[in-house]
Amino acid sequence: MFRTEVQEYNNLILKPLLPESIRSKISHEWQIYVRNLLSGLALYYVTGGLWCVYVYGIMGKKFFPSGAIPKADDMWKQIAVSTRAMPLYVLMPTVSELMIERGWTRCYARVEEYGWINHLLLAATYMTVVEFGVYWMHRGLHEIKWAYKLLHATHHIYNKQNTLSPFAGLAFHPVDGMLQASPYVFALFLVPMHFFTHELLLFMTAVWTTNIHDCVDGQVWPVMGAGYHTIHHTTYKHNYGHYTVWMDWMCGTLRTPPRSPAASEKLAGAKKE
């Protein structure tokens, strides 16, 4: 069932692009890789491009003071770094799909196997494990000096509002990007997880990183939005979390951005500096 589903994904992306005579000569494993590579590039360019049009072109004067919008040169550099890294980034979903096909993980193919209530509870548990893993992976890349110097420093070149952009979301050293995505794969060995939901969540990370690097704070507590992540890029020692602020709150690394009094009340008790 897993292999059939994977082949359906391959056909969905590759069939319009490659004639059958060529696709039939490409192994199943390479079809997965090429499909993930094309999907990853398309997702990055389209999401980042549309988001830039919205936050800079349409809402620029409302969201940003004069001089706060990043220069085109900075964004082109971020695109170049991300594009070079993408062939390695997509090894992560490719390898995870092959492990799932072979039955090495705790993935399941159909929601009916567990029922909708258990499916939702398992997905929440899976994401809790992912949040834990991403937090400590990200924090480690900062606190282990050689890891920061060799890997994560590439991303932290962009440390001011006028250098951060949606395109900075995937501008990592390729090994850094793979390490930060690895909790999505490790969690498959711990928690039963629906295959398609795993695929969706893994690729949604690319959309999420676009959002949190635009410096526009949506102020949706307890979401680790752009306001929190901009602080991370300026202090280097706060707000390591993924989707939520919970791990930073529990581990004492949370710093909250300036926000409305109503939203601040919800964060009462959170450790601030």
MARLODREN-136082 format. One record per residue: z, x, y of N, C-alpha, C in turn. Coordinates in pm, whole numbers. Each point is the difference from the previous one (the first is absolute). Layout:
# MARLODREN-136082
{{Z X Y} {Z X Y} {Z X Y}}
...
This chain:
# MARLODREN-136082
{{0 83 -120} {0 -83 120} {0 87 126}}
{{81 107 -4} {2 90 116} {-136 64 22}}
{{-61 48 -105} {-129 68 13} {-107 -95 52}}
{{3 -123 -49} {-97 -100 47} {19 -28 148}}
{{126 -9 42} {28 -28 141} {-44 117 88}}
{{27 121 -46} {-42 119 76} {-152 4 12}}
{{-70 -33 -108} {-146 2 4} {-54 -107 96}}
{{70 -111 9} {-39 -102 98} {11 53 142}}
{{108 75 27} {15 61 133} {-111 101 25}}
{{-32 79 -102} {-108 97 15} {-131 -68 35}}
{{-33 -106 -75} {-125 -72 24} {-4 -64 138}}
{{114 -49 45} {6 -66 130} {-43 95 112}}
{{44 126 -8} {-31 97 105} {-131 75 -26}}
{{-21 41 -126} {-113 89 -29} {-130 -73 -26}}
{{6 -120 -53} {-123 -72 -35} {-93 -20 118}}
{{51 -37 120} {-91 -15 114} {-56 132 51}}
{{64 112 -37} {-39 130 56} {-86 84 -93}}
{{23 -16 -132} {-70 85 -96} {-73 -86 -103}}
{{-124 32 -29} {-72 -74 -105} {63 24 -137}}
{{-22 -92 -91} {57 9 -134} {-39 130 -70}}
{{-122 48 24} {-46 123 -65} {87 120 36}}
{{57 0 119} {87 109 43} {143 -27 -45}}
{{48 -123 19} {139 -32 -36} {24 22 -149}}
{{-98 -31 -83} {18 14 -144} {19 146 -44}}
{{-42 93 86} {13 142 -32} {132 60 50}}
{{75 -79 77} {127 47 54} {112 -49 -91}}
{{87 89 -41} {109 -39 -90} {93 -100 66}}
{{72 -71 -81} {96 -100 50} {100 65 96}}
{{51 117 -36} {99 68 83} {-57 37 137}}
{{-124 51 0} {-62 37 127} {-37 -122 83}}
{{-32 -109 -65} {-25 -124 75} {126 -44 74}}
{{114 12 -66} {127 -35 67} {20 88 123}}
{{-21 130 -17} {22 93 111} {-95 -29 116}}
{{-128 -17 -29} {-98 -25 107} {30 -132 69}}
{{36 -101 -77} {35 -130 60} {120 12 92}}
{{104 74 -43} {117 17 84} {-31 82 125}}
{{-86 100 -15} {-37 83 115} {-75 -82 104}}
{{-99 -75 -44} {-77 -83 93} {88 -107 64}}
{{87 -61 -80} {89 -104 52} {99 59 100}}
{{55 117 -33} {96 63 89} {-62 38 134}}
{{-119 58 -3} {-67 36 125} {-33 -123 82}}
{{-53 -103 -65} {-35 -122 72} {123 -65 62}}
{{108 -5 -78} {124 -60 50} {53 77 121}}
{{-4 132 -8} {49 83 110} {-83 -17 126}}
{{-133 12 -13} {-86 -9 117} {3 -140 63}}
{{-8 -102 -84} {-6 -137 53} {133 -40 61}}
{{110 23 -72} {131 -39 51} {33 77 127}}
{{-15 133 -5} {30 80 118} {-90 -34 117}}
{{-129 -19 -27} {-95 -31 107} {29 -132 66}}
{{18 -105 -79} {28 -132 56} {132 -2 75}}
{{99 71 -55} {130 0 66} {-6 75 133}}
{{-79 106 6} {-18 71 127} {-69 -88 104}}
{{-100 -73 -44} {-69 -92 92} {98 -100 58}}
{{90 -50 -86} {96 -102 46} {106 60 92}}
{{71 105 -48} {114 48 77} {-41 81 123}}
{{-117 65 -4} {-42 80 114} {-103 -72 87}}
{{-100 -62 -65} {-106 -65 77} {38 -135 56}}
{{60 -86 -83} {31 -136 43} {136 -9 68}}
{{102 63 -60} {137 -14 50} {52 127 64}}
{{-86 96 28} {44 131 48} {87 -6 124}}
{{-40 -75 102} {75 -4 124} {136 -67 -18}}
{{9 -91 -95} {127 -69 -25} {95 87 -81}}
{{-52 72 -97} {83 77 -92} {35 141 49}}
{{-88 61 82} {18 142 30} {-6 26 150}}
{{94 82 50} {-10 45 139} {-116 98 16}}
{{-35 28 122} {-111 92 26} {27 136 -63}}
{{-100 52 -73} {10 131 -63} {63 0 -137}}
{{45 -116 -48} {69 -7 -130} {-95 -22 -117}}
{{-124 -40 29} {-97 -21 -108} {-54 136 -45}}
{{0 27 -131} {-47 131 -47} {-147 23 33}}
{{-34 125 16} {-138 35 32} {-87 -11 -124}}
{{-129 -22 23} {-95 -11 -111} {-2 126 -84}}
{{18 116 65} {-3 127 -73} {114 7 -103}}
{{119 -48 39} {113 -2 -93} {-29 -91 -119}}
{{-59 -115 28} {-29 -94 -109} {-107 55 -93}}
{{-100 68 53} {-102 59 -86} {59 108 -90}}
{{96 77 53} {67 101 -83} {79 -66 -113}}
{{67 -112 31} {76 -72 -101} {-94 -57 -108}}
{{-113 -50 42} {-99 -52 -95} {-50 112 -91}}
{{-24 118 59} {-50 113 -80} {103 43 -105}}
{{129 10 41} {106 39 -94} {11 -103 -113}}
{{-2 -127 35} {13 -107 -99} {-118 -3 -96}}
{{-120 18 53} {-121 -4 -83} {-2 115 -100}}
{{41 118 46} {5 114 -92} {104 -20 -110}}
{{108 -69 34} {108 -21 -98} {-28 -113 -97}}
{{-86 -94 38} {-20 -122 -79} {-40 27 -145}}
{{-88 97 -29} {-35 25 -141} {120 32 -88}}
{{104 60 57} {122 26 -77} {94 -119 4}}
{{9 -69 115} {85 -119 8} {-28 -97 -114}}
{{-128 -26 -23} {-36 -106 -95} {17 42 -145}}
{{37 126 -24} {37 37 -137} {122 -79 -46}}
{{89 -35 94} {122 -71 -35} {-30 -137 -62}}
{{-75 -89 67} {-32 -127 -65} {-88 16 -123}}
{{-85 102 0} {-87 21 -117} {83 36 -123}}
{{91 95 16} {86 41 -112} {90 -115 -43}}
{{54 -76 96} {89 -110 -35} {-75 -107 -80}}
{{-126 -27 37} {-78 -100 -75} {-26 47 -143}}
{{-29 128 -15} {-26 52 -135} {126 -3 -86}}
{{116 29 61} {125 -9 -76} {31 -144 -38}}
{{-28 -92 92} {22 -142 -29} {-91 -46 -114}}
{{-127 40 6} {-94 -36 -107} {49 45 -137}}
{{60 117 -5} {44 57 -127} {136 -51 -45}}
{{60 -87 80} {127 -60 -40} {119 90 19}}
{{-10 99 89} {110 94 20} {106 -54 96}}
{{-33 -102 77} {92 -52 101} {54 -135 -46}}
{{79 -62 87} {57 -132 -31} {-78 -112 69}}
{{-124 29 37} {-84 -101 64} {-31 -115 -95}}
{{-20 -117 58} {-49 -113 -77} {-123 -57 69}}
{{-87 -63 -78} {-133 -39 50} {-2 -137 66}}
{{80 -94 -49} {-7 -137 49} {138 -48 44}}
{{4 -72 113} {126 -54 52} {67 -89 -103}}
{{-81 -71 -79} {53 -94 -100} {89 69 -104}}
{{-14 130 -15} {82 71 -99} {148 -6 36}}
{{32 -7 130} {139 -5 44} {33 -129 75}}
{{-101 -70 50} {23 -116 84} {12 40 145}}
{{-27 -94 90} {-7 32 142} {133 45 58}}
{{111 -63 -40} {130 38 56} {33 144 -39}}
{{-12 31 -129} {28 136 -44} {-99 100 59}}
{{-124 -44 14} {-102 86 62} {43 42 140}}
{{47 -96 80} {42 29 137} {126 87 2}}
{{93 -28 -92} {122 81 -7} {-32 143 -42}}
{{-91 15 -95} {-39 134 -45} {-73 76 110}}
{{-85 -70 75} {-72 64 110} {99 47 107}}
{{103 -81 28} {102 40 98} {78 121 -51}}
{{31 2 -129} {71 114 -59} {-86 126 7}}
{{-127 -17 -33} {-95 112 5} {-4 59 141}}
{{-10 -85 102} {-9 49 136} {131 61 47}}
{{114 -45 -56} {128 64 32} {2 143 -51}}
{{-51 19 -123} {-10 135 -56} {-96 85 85}}
{{-111 -59 41} {-97 72 83} {63 40 134}}
{{73 -93 64} {66 32 126} {94 119 -16}}
{{79 -1 -107} {92 109 -28} {-77 131 -16}}
{{-106 -4 -80} {-77 121 -28} {-71 54 123}}
{{-63 -88 78} {-72 45 119} {96 61 101}}
{{116 -62 17} {99 53 96} {37 143 -35}}
{{38 24 -126} {48 133 -37} {-114 101 -8}}
{{-118 -46 -37} {-115 91 1} {-31 44 143}}
{{-3 -97 91} {-31 29 140} {109 88 62}}
{{124 -34 -28} {111 79 55} {-3 143 -55}}
{{-30 12 -129} {-9 133 -59} {-109 85 63}}
{{-111 -63 34} {-110 73 63} {37 51 140}}
{{105 -59 58} {51 50 127} {109 104 -20}}
{{91 -26 -91} {120 83 -11} {-20 125 -86}}
{{-97 -1 -90} {-34 122 -74} {-98 79 86}}
{{46 109 54} {-76 69 106} {-140 41 -43}}
{{-13 55 -121} {-134 44 -41} {-93 -118 -21}}
{{55 -114 -46} {-83 -120 -19} {-49 -52 134}}
{{89 4 100} {-44 -44 133} {-107 93 56}}
{{24 130 -11} {-92 96 59} {-137 -4 -67}}
{{-1 -8 -134} {-126 7 -71} {-73 -134 -7}}
{{75 -111 2} {-60 -131 -24} {12 -97 117}}
{{124 -35 34} {20 -114 90} {-28 32 146}}
{{6 128 36} {-26 37 140} {-139 -43 46}}
{{-94 -8 -94} {-136 -45 35} {3 -137 66}}
{{85 -88 -49} {8 -135 55} {76 -2 132}}
{{98 87 17} {84 -5 119} {-57 79 117}}
{{-124 40 -11} {-71 49 120} {-4 -112 103}}
{{-5 -123 -50} {-10 -118 86} {143 -51 24}}
{{60 39 115} {141 -28 22} {29 -66 134}}
{{-102 -51 64} {19 -70 127} {-84 -127 -1}}
{{37 -95 86} {-71 -127 3} {-148 19 28}}
{{-34 94 86} {-142 17 35} {-77 86 -100}}
{{65 35 -113} {-74 68 -108} {1 -80 -130}}
{{94 -94 -12} {4 -86 -118} {-101 -112 13}}
{{-67 -32 -110} {-95 -110 0} {-6 -59 -140}}
{{-62 -117 -19} {-14 -55 -135} {-66 97 -97}}
{{-86 88 48} {-66 94 -89} {92 113 -46}}
{{116 15 65} {96 102 -42} {73 -40 -127}}
{{-11 -126 -39} {76 -51 -114} {-24 73 -130}}
{{-121 53 -20} {-31 73 -123} {-35 146 27}}
{{33 47 119} {-33 139 36} {109 93 -54}}
{{0 19 -132} {97 83 -69} {-71 115 -73}}
{{77 103 -31} {-43 92 -105} {-16 -84 -127}}
{{-106 17 -77} {-24 -89 -115} {114 -4 -100}}
{{67 114 -23} {113 1 -93} {116 -81 56}}
{{22 10 130} {103 -80 67} {-26 -149 -20}}
{{-124 -42 25} {-34 -141 -17} {22 -49 -141}}
{{-36 82 -97} {19 -37 -140} {148 -9 -36}}
{{80 93 50} {144 -1 -28} {64 -127 56}}
{{-37 -38 120} {62 -118 61} {-46 -130 -66}}
{{-116 2 -64} {-45 -119 -74} {50 -1 -144}}
{{51 113 -48} {36 11 -142} {108 -99 -45}}
{{96 -43 85} {97 -99 -48} {-65 -130 -50}}
{{-118 -35 52} {-70 -119 -49} {-39 17 -147}}
{{-24 124 -42} {-37 26 -139} {125 19 -87}}
{{96 77 49} {121 23 -77} {72 -131 -32}}
{{-3 -94 95} {70 -127 -20} {-61 -82 -114}}
{{-127 26 -34} {-65 -72 -110} {65 30 -134}}
{{67 114 -11} {67 36 -125} {140 -60 -9}}
{{49 -56 111} {136 -52 4} {7 -151 3}}
{{-97 -62 67} {5 -145 24} {-129 -65 -50}}
{{8 -108 -79} {-122 -74 -34} {-69 -48 127}}
{{-128 27 12} {-71 -30 124} {-139 -54 -31}}
{{-38 -104 70} {-132 -60 -14} {-107 98 49}}
{{-102 23 -81} {-100 102 29} {-68 -21 135}}
{{-56 -118 21} {-72 -25 125} {93 11 121}}
{{124 -46 -14} {96 8 111} {29 146 33}}
{{13 83 -102} {18 144 22} {-118 58 77}}
{{-122 -33 -43} {-120 51 68} {-1 -44 146}}
{{31 -127 22} {-1 -55 135} {103 70 89}}
{{121 18 -51} {106 62 78} {-31 146 31}}
{{-60 69 -96} {-33 141 21} {-101 16 112}}
{{-104 -85 1} {-100 12 105} {46 -62 132}}
{{97 -93 -7} {55 -55 124} {77 106 79}}
{{45 105 -70} {67 109 68} {-90 61 107}}
{{-130 9 -28} {-94 54 98} {-7 -89 124}}
{{6 -131 -21} {0 -94 112} {130 15 79}}
{{111 14 -73} {130 11 64} {9 126 88}}
{{-48 113 -51} {7 122 78} {-86 -8 126}}
{{-107 -78 -6} {-80 -24 121} {86 -68 105}}
{{76 -99 -42} {81 -80 91} {114 80 63}}
{{70 80 -78} {121 64 53} {-30 124 83}}
{{-125 39 9} {-35 116 83} {-68 -40 131}}
{{3 -128 34} {-67 -43 124} {95 -5 121}}
{{130 27 -23} {102 1 106} {26 -137 62}}
{{-49 -106 -62} {25 -135 49} {107 -64 -88}}
{{117 -23 55} {114 -48 -78} {-1 -152 -9}}
{{-18 -52 -122} {1 -144 -20} {138 -61 -1}}
{{105 82 -12} {139 -45 3} {26 -112 -100}}
{{-34 27 -126} {27 -96 -108} {104 63 -92}}
{{125 -28 26} {110 58 -77} {6 -65 -137}}
{{24 74 -110} {33 143 -11} {-121 87 -34}}
{{-118 -37 47} {-121 75 -31} {0 134 74}}
{{-38 107 -70} {-11 133 58} {-134 8 74}}
{{-4 -60 118} {-124 -9 74} {-30 124 82}}
{{-100 -12 87} {-48 114 76} {106 55 95}}
{{88 -86 52} {105 48 89} {90 100 -70}}
{{39 -31 -123} {81 93 -78} {-78 127 -35}}
{{-125 -19 -39} {-75 116 -48} {-39 94 115}}
{{-17 -54 119} {-26 87 115} {121 89 26}}
{{120 -55 -15} {122 81 12} {-1 111 -105}}
{{-41 -35 -122} {-6 102 -105} {-90 116 41}}
{{-110 -30 66} {-94 106 39} {49 80 120}}
{{106 -45 66} {52 74 114} {130 72 -31}}
{{83 -53 -91} {126 67 -34} {-9 80 -130}}
{{-91 -39 -90} {-24 68 -127} {115 -16 -101}}
{{105 -73 34} {114 -10 -91} {55 -142 -11}}
{{-77 -96 40} {42 -140 -11} {-113 -84 -59}}
{{38 -118 -51} {-96 -103 -39} {-105 51 -98}}
{{49 42 -117} {-88 49 -106} {-54 -114 -87}}
{{50 -121 19} {-28 -110 -91} {-146 -43 -4}}
{{-27 -90 -94} {-137 -44 -28} {-27 -133 72}}
{{34 -111 -62} {-24 -131 60} {121 -54 75}}
{{120 41 -38} {121 -55 61} {92 112 48}}
{{103 -42 75} {95 97 56} {120 22 -92}}
{{4 -67 -117} {123 -1 -79} {42 137 -49}}
{{-90 81 -51} {38 130 -51} {54 89 113}}
{{-63 -4 116} {51 78 113} {137 -50 43}}
{{19 -130 0} {129 -58 37} {109 45 -97}}
{{-29 -3 -130} {100 38 -100} {27 150 1}}
{{-100 80 35} {15 146 -7} {31 64 135}}
{{16 -81 104} {40 54 129} {-108 67 79}}
{{-126 -30 -28} {-110 63 75} {-75 -98 89}}
{{58 -118 19} {-70 -103 80} {22 24 148}}
{{-108 -6 74} {8 -7 147} {-88 -115 43}}
{{58 -93 74} {-74 -121 38} {-66 18 136}}
{{-122 -51 14} {-69 8 129} {57 -101 98}}
{{-20 21 130} {42 -99 99} {-70 -133 -29}}
{{75 -108 6} {-57 -130 -30} {81 -109 70}}
{{-38 -122 -21} {66 -112 67} {143 -13 -49}}
{{93 -55 82} {138 -19 -43} {12 -83 -126}}
{{-83 -104 -14} {8 -87 -119} {-28 78 -127}}
{{-102 87 6} {-33 79 -118} {106 105 -26}}
{{60 53 107} {101 103 -16} {124 -54 -70}}
{{33 -128 26} {116 -60 -64} {-14 -1 -151}}
{{-124 -16 -50} {-22 -2 -144} {28 135 -64}}
{{-5 103 82} {22 134 -54} {144 46 19}}
{{89 -94 35} {140 35 18} {55 63 -128}}
{{69 107 18} {56 69 -116} {-86 114 -46}}
{{-128 3 41} {-87 111 -39} {44 126 75}}
{{-9 110 -64} {44 125 59} {-103 49 101}}
{{46 22 124} {-90 45 104} {51 134 56}}
{{-91 73 62} {37 125 64} {-29 -10 149}}
